[in-house]
Amino acid sequence: MSPNERARAHRKARQAIDICHALLSERGEVSGAALAREALAAYHTMPEAALPAFYDLLVSEFSPDPAQLTQACADYSAQPSPENLIRLQRTVEPPRQELFRRLNMTAGGTAALVVMRQQLQTALKDHPEWIGIDADLVHLFSSWFNRGFLSLERIDWHTPAIILEKLIRYEAVHEITGWHDLHRRLEADRRCFAYFHPALPDEPLIFIEVALTRGMSAAVQPLLDLGSPVSDPLAADTAIFYSITNCQKGLRGISFGNLLIKQVVQQLERECPRIRTFATLSPFPGFRNWLASVSDQIAAAPEGRAVARELERLEQPEWYAQADPDARLQKTLMALCAYYLVHARAHSEPADSVARFHLGNGARLERLNWLADVSKHGLRQSAGLMVNYLYQLDNVETNHEIYVKDHRVVASSSLKKLARECPLPLPAGRR
């Protein structure tokens, strides 16, 4: 960027920040609304090159005053009265939060702030000094997007096209290849539910896709088959949650999934009273990367060289279609995968992100499924394996507490047994 371009970008950022200062100082409701619209317009028309300067100014000019904060802390330390606590709380809160509240009150404000956080998320690695802005937005979003403001809506073929198009675009687990594919996913033996917020009426926040089946599904391809016959939903005894997608990157870290699953279960119980089993058919996207990271440990284990030779077959094209009469590779991979899900850790939590989500919601690791997803994506991430997490409503709260207190994985006895067959040593204290 040339010096002239840099100067123009800084001027644009400065103009937007000046309007933000005026918005914070305004007391009149009508004038404030007009300034909020002007501030948003300035933000939207800012060139991308001006954004770093804009965020830098949000940090330098809308953070708590250090001197006032020091004095408030000293006053509360000397006399921890309710009055001093209130003053300390007000001093600690960055002026940015009030700025964001005022921006949120004008049309399009919520959407603009969600986009702002999405931009911040992609830049925080290079600009850790902006973390305070991100924390302010997370704090506010946690209140603005709580359950009391969200509405659960079933998505079907009569849903407005603008929303159906977004489902196709946002789907992150199993790609929707077009309208025909989407139509099959919305047939009578399928369900799709989404959370919406009144400030973002045409934007799903998160959606879940469900197959109504007889028995717990062991493979995803039959569920996605466009030519599969449509079955009677009232004959189903199982609901399989096969895809959950968070749609708004700017709301990352704001938890909707546990609320969504519980509410969908309640809805399905009313619609289909024969359904008694609620389970997922889930990927574990970190498995292949983890497998590569422990390859030396596997090779050093007893009989590790034989195991390593089996794993080399994963590099062959269409290895999964090759005959394996002794099922050696299947036995090896299933044991390693069970170990990964039950015992592998990242900072004391389960290594797999999907496992953290479902275990945190009170599910139980129930069953591993061999070659359950033979798509390129499924083979690349988890060697074609998938897992069923079981939601037993009577045990959800207990399982949640077990996980939250010490990140202990609640798993079926068969899956624990399978994990013990892994060539890697079990972590201390685990059986």
N, C-alpha and C positions, 0 to 999 in steps of 0.2 A: 504494500500500500504506500502510495506517495505521500509526502508531507501534507500536500493540499487535501488529498482524500481523507487523511487522518484527521485533519483539522475540521473538515466538513462533518465527518462522523461524530466528532466530539461536540460540535455545536448542536447537532440534532439531539444527542443524548442530553446535553445541558438544557435545551429547550423543554424536553419532556420532563426532566427533573424539576425545573422551575415551576411547571404546571402542577406537579405532584406536591411541591411545597405549598403552593397556593391552595390546593385542595385540602391539605391538612390544616391550614390556618382558617379556612372558611367555616362559619357557623350556620349560615343560612341553608336550609334544606334545598331550596330551588337552585340557588347559586352553586351549592355543592354538587348537585346532580349535573349541572351544566359543566362544571370543571372536571367532574369524573369522566364525562363523555369526551371532553377535550383531551384529557390525559390519555385515555384509551386510544383516541385517534392518533395522538402523537406517537404512542407506543407501536401501533399497527403500521404506521407509515415510516417508521425508523428503518433505515437500511441495516442489513445484517452486520455491516462493519461497525455500526454504532452501538450494538448490544453490549460488548464488553465494557465500554465506557459507561453505559447506562447502569450496568450491574455494579461496577466499581463505585459509582456515585450513590447507589442504594446502600452500599456498605458504609461508605465514609460519612454520609450525611443523614442516614436514617437508622443508625445504631444507637444503643443507650449511651448517655453521657457518662464517661468514666468517673468524673469528679462527683457527680450527683449519685452515682451508683456506690462509690466508696463511702460517701457520707451516709447514705441510706443503710448500708450494711453496718456501719459503725453505730448508728443510732439504734438499730434493732438489736445488735449485740449487747449494747449497753442497757437497753430496756426493751425486752421482747414483748411489747404491748401489741394488742390488735391493730392500733392505729399505725404503729411503726411497721408492722408486717404488711398492712395494706399499702403504705407508702413505698416500701421495698418492692412489693410486687409490681406496682405501677412503674417504678423506676427501671426495673429489670426488663419490662416489656419493650422491645424495640419499637420506635415510631413507625417502622415499616408495617407492623401488623395493623395499626389503625389505618394506614394508607391503603393496604390491601382490602380492609373491610369496606372502606368508602368506595374503592373501585368496584368491589363486588356488588354494590347496590345499584349500579347502572346496567342497562341492558347489554348483554355480552360480556359483562365483567367476569363472571365465573369462568366462562370458556377461555377468556384471555389469560387468566391467572393459571389455569390448568396447562395451557400452552407454554406459559412462561416457565413453569416448573419442568416441563418436558425439555425445554431448551437448557435449563440449568443442569438437569440430570446428565445430559450428554457432555457438559463442559466442566463438571466439578473436578474431574481427575486433573485437568490442566489448571483449574482455578479453585483450589481448596478454600481460598478466602471468601468464596461466595456461599459457603455452607450455611451461614447464618440466614441468608435469604431462603434457602431451601427448607431449613428447619422452621422458619416462620410460616411458610406455605403449608408444610405438613401439619403443623399445629392447628392452623385454621381449617384445613380440609378435613381433619379428623372430626371437627364439630359440624361443618357444613354438610358433610356426606355421611352423617351417622344414620342408623337404621330408621329413625323417625322421619327422615326426609326422603327416603328411597321408596319406590313403588316396584313391586314385582309384577311383571307382565309376561303372559305367555306369547311367544312369537309363533304365528302360523302363516298360512299362505295369504291370509287377508290383512296381514300387517302392512302398513304403508311401504311402498317400494324403496323409499329413501333409507329405511331401517334395514330392510332385507339386503340391500346392496352393501351396507356397512358390515353385516354379518359375514358376507362373502369376503370382504376385504380384511376384516379383523381376525378371522379364524386362524388360530396360531398352532393348533395341535394336529388336526387332520384337514388339510387344504380342501376347501369347497371349490370344485372345478367349474362351476357355472350354475345356471338357474335350474337345470334338470337335477343336478346333484342336491342343491338346496331343497328343491321340492320333495325329494325322497326323504330328506332329513326332517321334513315337517309333516309327513304322512300320519295316519291315525295311530300307528304303533311307535311313533316317535314323539318326543316333546322337546321344546326349546323354551327356556325361560331367561329373562334378562332383568337386571335392575336398571331403573331410570331415575334421574333427578329432575325436579321441576325446572331448574335453571338450564338443563341440557336436554330438552324434551326429545330431540331426534338423535341423541347419542347414547347408545347402550354403554353402561359402565363395565359390566361383566355379564357374560351369558354362559349357560350350561346346556349341553345337548344330552338327551337321555334316550335310551332304547328300552322299550318295554318288551321283555322276553320271558321265556320259560327256562329257568335255570340260569346260573351265572355264566356269562359269556367268557370264552377262553381265547378268542381271536377277534381283532377289530375289522378285518377285511369283510367278513359276512355282514357286519353292521353297516358298512359303507357301500356295500354292493348295490348299484343302482337298479339291478334287475331282480333283487330279492323280493319275494312276495310280501304283501302287507298283511300282517296278522291281526287278529282281534285283540285290541288292547285290554279288554275286560277278561281275557283268558290268561293274561300275563301274571306271573307270580314274582317277577324280579324287575327291578329298575336298575339299569346299568348307566352310570354317568361316564360317558366316553370322551367328553371334551369340555374343558372349562377354560374360557379365554377372558383375560383382563384386556379391555379395549383401550383404556386411556393411559398412555405411558406417564402422563403428568400426575396420575393418581397412584403411582407405584408406591407400595408401602402402606396404603390405606386399605385395611382389610374388609373385603366384602364376601369372600368365598365361604367362610363358615356360616354367615347369616344366610347366604343364598342356598347352600345345601340343605340346611335345616328347614327353611321355608318351602323349598321344592319338595322335600320329603313329606311335609304336612299336606301340601297341595295334592300330591300323587295319592296319598292315603285316602283323601276324600274322593278323588276321581276313580281310582282303581282299587277297591277294597281288598281284592285278592292278593295284591302285592305285599309281601312280607320281608323280602330281601332287598336291601339297598346297598349297592356296591359300585365300585368304579372299575374301569378297565384302563389302567394308567401306564404311561411310559415312565422310564427313569432315565432322563436325558444325560446324566453325568456318568453313566456306567462305563462306556467305552473309554472315556478319558481317564477314569479312575483305574481301569484295567491296565492301561498303558503306564500309569504312574507306579503301579506295584509289580510290574513285570520282573524286575530284578529280585524282589522278595519271593515271587512265585517260583522263579528258576532256582533259588537257593533252598527252597523247602524240600523235604523228603519227597522223592518221586517228582520233583518240580520240573525236571527236564522233559519228562513225558507230557506233563501238563502244558508246558510251554510249546511243545511241538503241536499239540492239539490246537492251541490258540492261534498258531500261525495259519491255520486253515481259514481264519476269518478274513485274511487278506486276499483270498482267492475269489474271483468273480462268481457270483451265484453259489457260494459255498453251501448255502442253506438247502439248495435243491439236490445236492449230491447225496448219493446213498451212503448210509452210515449204519451198517447192520448191528454193530456193537453199541451204537449210541454213545460212544465215548465222549464226543464233543458236547453232546447234550448234557450228559452227567456233569462234565467239568464246568460248563457255563452256568448251569442251574445252581450248582454249589457256590460258585464265585459270586453270582448275582445275589443269592440269599445272604451271603456274608456281607456284601456291599450294602444291602438294604438294612440289615439288622445291626451291623457292627461298625461300618465305615463312618468316620466322623470328620467334620470340618468345624473347628472352634467349638467342640463339645456337642454340637448338634449333628443330626444325621447329614451325611454328605450330600444326599440327593435333595434338590429343591422341592420336587413334587412330593417326596416322602415327608418333608418338613410340613408342607401345607396340610396334607390329609391327617397325619398323626397329630398335628396341632389342633385339628378340628375334631379329634376324638375317634378316628377310624382305627381299625386293626389291620395290620398286614396279614392277608389271608392266604393268597395262593399265587404262585408263579406260573406263567403260561408260556410254553415253548413255541417259538415261531408265531407269536400272536400278531406281529406287525411286520410283514416282509416288504414294506415300502422302503424306498431308498433312505428316507428319513429315519424310519424305525431301525433299520439295519445299522445305519451309521451311528446312532446314539446309543442303542441298547441291545445290539446284536439280535434284533427281532423279538426280544422277550418283552412281556408286559406283566403287570401285577394287578391283582384285585385287592383293593382296600375295602373292607367290609364296615358298613355303618350299622351297628346294632344299637337301636335307639336307647335301650335300657342301659347300655354300657358307655355311651358317648361321653358323658360327663366324667365318669371315672377314668376312662382312657385319656381324656384331655388333661386331667389333673396329674396323672402319672407322667405324661410327657412334659408338661409345663414345669413340674418340680425338679426333675433331674434329666430331662430329655431321654428318658428310657423308652425304647421302642416296644410297643405292644404288638406281638406277632403270634400267629398260630403255632401250635406245637410242631406241625409238619414243616413249617418254614424254618423254625429254629433248628430242627433236626437237620434239615438240608444245609443250613449254614455251618453246622459242625463238620460236614463232609468236605469243606473247603480246605485246600492245602495250607492256607495261611493260618498262623496261630491265633487263637481267640484272645481278645484283649483281656487283661487281668480282671478277675472278678465277674466274668461273664461266662455263661454256659449255654 
